[in-house]
Amino acid sequence: MLRMSMTIGGIVALAAAIALVLGFALGAIFSIYKAGRRVNYMVDLLEDGETTVRFRERGIYHRFSTSLNRLKSFFMREKEAVREREEYYAKMLDHIRTGVVVLDRENVAYRNSRALVLLGLSNFHSLRQLANIDASLSEAFAAVQEGHQEVTDIYSESGKITVRLYASRAFIRGKEVKIITFDDISRDLQENQDESWSQLIRVLTHEIMNTVTPIATLSQALAKDFDRAGELGLDIRAGLETIASSSESLIGFVEDYRALSRVAAPRRKSFMAADLADILKDLSKAMGVDFVYTEKQEDILMYADKGQISQVLVNLAKNAVQAGATRLEMTAGLDSRENVVISVSNDGRPISKDASEQIFVPFYTTKKEGTGIGLSLSRQIMRLHNGSINLTRSDAERTTFTLIFR
């Protein structure tokens, strides 16, 4: 009997212990559930931007509530600091002379005040607004890619300005955006144009005066003393030959100018870049220099006036040989925008820094027998092809000209 009562007592004690453990477990689970609800509630408040709600810091959850309130205060301080930094950067961008636009596809995520001034807009929310101003302007903003530039005109009530656009990529909150910066380059273009005209006028004046002066002097002398020419020892034949020679020089100069100013519109056809390499290879062989051709991609197709582009390459080859080159290299490839890029390099004497700034100016030359129109004519041809030619390197190792066909 005693043993049975002890067994029953043990069972009761065990049941009580189990009940106590279950009670504590259920209480803990309930506490965790309530704490979880508070955390979720706090997260929802922060996501909605609600900052006035605070948990009561009393009862069994007072420490937990205090921690949540501290986390909320810390979050709000950080959010305010981010807002102040954004406001600071926005004010700073509003004081620069460059327009800045951030595009999320066709939507404008940000633009500074300079962008509005350059575009002549009071508000700018979408690229569709640019299409209403000028379709080419909208296309330029959409087309400009990282590492490249676009130049376009903007027409407004105050007149026309020319802007140059650059682009870069960035990620904001997991979204890729395009950052476009653009500047008014109208003044720079005008200054360059004025300088080019001034240089051209100086060259024309110099060439014409040097040619016309002996013609006028000899003509006056022969006309004045024609009857007494023999007595005075004047050689009429020599004088006339000098006049004729000077006249031919002047005619040749005018013809060069006419050739430069009247480049025919390109007759575009499809051909392979390797065809140009064959022309340059034959010319190099005839001039006694080595030639190497490298094609970065296979079967590079071009759409241009083959004759005019060949003339450009021939000019570059002849200039290289005159600079003492013994080796010519031609490289053809495609850039990231599928533009054909051709580089022509040589190992001749480098072009000085001063000369490199003048070589594309009409009639500028450093050679005694040069006309100074080869590179000017080449640049004119490339412009008519909507392309460009530039001196991209010139040092003791090599000189490189790069042609880009857009």
Salt bridges, closest charged atoms under 4 A:
GLU57 OE2 - ARG54 NH2 3.04
GLU80 OE2 - ARG83 NH2 2.49
GLU87 OE1 - ARG83 NH1 2.84
GLU87 OE2 - LYS91 NZ 3.43
ASP104 OD2 - LYS175 NZ 3.45
GLU106 OE1 - ARG128 NH1 3.42
GLU150 OE2 - ARG337 NH1 2.93
ASP153 OD2 - LYS160 NZ 3.95
GLU195 OE2 - ARG202 NH2 3.87
GLU231 OE1 - ARG228 NE 3.97
GLU255 OE2 - ARG258 NH1 3.49
ASP275 OD2 - LYS306 NZ 3.96
GLU329 OE2 - ARG327 NE 2.82
GLU329 OE1 - ARG398 NH2 3.38
ASP395 OD2 - ARG393 NE 2.85
GLU397 OE1 - ARG393 NH2 3.13
